Structure formats: structure tokens, C-alpha cells
Amino acid sequence: MKVRWLGHSCIEIIGRKHILIDPDYLRQPLPDLDYILITHGHEDQLGRVAEVPTGLVLASPDVCRIAREQGVPARRLMAVQPGMVEGNIRVLKGYSPVGKLSELWARLWGRQHRLPGGTPLSFLVEDDLSLLHIGDGYRAPQGVHPDILCLPYRTPPFWGERFKESLIKLVDRLAPRYVIPIHFDIPPWEADPEELRGRISSQLIVPTEWVELTSQPRLQNEEGIVK
């Protein structure tokens, strides 16, 4: 199972299937995708979905409508809900902040979304290792213990340290082998993933290039962080 982080919350996976999650990317994904998974409908999750020519798009029904409005053909959209399974992908409940209260807080914190969030989802990709992507929420479905957790690490302007502590507690509860920080590069809530070092027992990786994850990562620097 190979993974890389393409910016924001976008993760690309090559394993049994070629999968892209939350396609608002800064680096171009490889062609010939099998699936595109969208955790919710904000532009920093699906902003470039219409630019990707291949891949069946899995999202909640209202987020599928947003993707259709962005230009994705209806034949490539599959509306899903928690409990469904498609190939090696399990659809789970999502906790990404959406709705009127969330939008109010976002504006107070210096962000305003162009697109509605819709109904959020989480996705568990089950391959040689399992990878859980929870969008930009700070909660995860119960009963799931992934090998890899994509952790939405960021610095909100109010109660920032409390928020980060909640993420660290989430890592402790899920006990993944690896943590991939995501969403830490979106202004004005940027954060330094290195802050996690020493605060979590999981292996911290920031895979800006392809990394093959098995029992141990293939590429790592002297500090043990894979890039």
C-alpha cells in the first residue's frame, strides 16, 4: 500500500485500488483513478474534483449534487451513506464541521466557505493496512482502529491548544501505527506537524512523495519522519 499527501486534506493511495480522497490538491494525482472519496462538500475538500477525468466519486447524496454542479458527470457519481461498502472502502459516519453554526464559527475565525458542506462522511480503506480519513473533524467513528490515521491538525484562533489536545486524545484512543497530518496548510489555521512529535506514540509521517507502508515505512530521515 503506497500513500502520498497532495496538500490540504488530499491523500492518494495505490493498493488494491487507486484512490484519491478529498480532491483539492496542490500536486497532481496520477491518472487512471478507480475511486474518488469526498468527506464533505466544502471547496477545500472537493475543489478540483471536476478536473479529475477518471474515478467513481463516492460521497453523500447532497455532496454528490454539489459535485455534479461543479461539472462531474452523473454517471461517475455514487451516493453512499454510513454502513455501505464499495470494493475495499467502508463508508462511515462523518464528523467534519458543517451547517450554519459551523459556518458562523468559520467566519469568526477568518474563513468563509464558497460551497455548502453537505452531509459529512468518513472512509476506511482496507488494504494490506487500513487507512481512516475523517475529513477535517476531530472525532472518529466508534469501533474503528486503523493502521493509518489521517489527522486534521490545525490551529484555530480560539482554544487552539485545547483543540490540539483533543486530536492527541483521538490518536491515543484509536492507537494507529501511523499518523499522517492533513489540513495543516490551510490559512489562517496553519499548524506545524512537528508539534506532534513526542506527544503521540504513533509513527508520524508527512508523505509528500510516495511512501510504501507495511510493518515499517521504506523512506525516512534521521528523525524517523517520512517525507
ABEGO torsion letter per residue (X at the ends): XBBBBAEEABBBBBBABBBBBGBBBABBBBBGBABBBBABABAAAAAAAAABABEBBBBBAAAAAAAAAAGBBAAABBBBBBGBBBEABBBBBBABBBEAAAAAAAAAAGBBBABBAEBBBBBBBBBABBBBBAEABABBBBGBBBABBBBBBBBBABGAAAAAAAAAAAAAAAGBABBBBBGAABOAABBBAAAABGABABBBBBBABBBBBBABBABBBAAGBBX
